[in-house]
Amino acid sequence: MAEQTEKAFLKQPKVFLSSKKSGKGKKPGKGGNRFWKSIGLGFKTPREAIEGTYIDKKCPFTGTVSIRGRIIAGTCHSAK
C-alpha cells in the first residue's frame, strides 16, 4: 500500500501516539502501535495489515468498516 503523501498527518483513530515514555519507542509496523483486527468469516488478516505502516479508514482489517452480509467474488470482463 502507499505511504503517506498528504500534507496532513494521518493516524489510526484507536492508537495513542503521544506517550510520555522515553527511550526506545516501538515504531508502527515493527510490532508497535498499530490497530488491526480479525474480521472472521474465514478470512485471515494479511501480514501487510498487521506489520504495515499504511493508514486506511475504509480497510476492514485496520479501519472502522465492519463486514456484514454476504461476500461475493466476481470478475470484470470489460471496463467500458
Sequence and secondary structure as in RCSB ss.txt:
>XXXX:A:sequence
MAEQTEKAFLKQPKVFLSSKKSGKGKKPGKGGNRFWKSIGLGFKTPREAIEGTYIDKKCPFTGTVSIRGRIIAGT
CHSAK
>XXXX:A:secstr
     SSS    TT        SS   TTTTSS      BTTB   HHHHH     TT TTTSS    S      
 S   
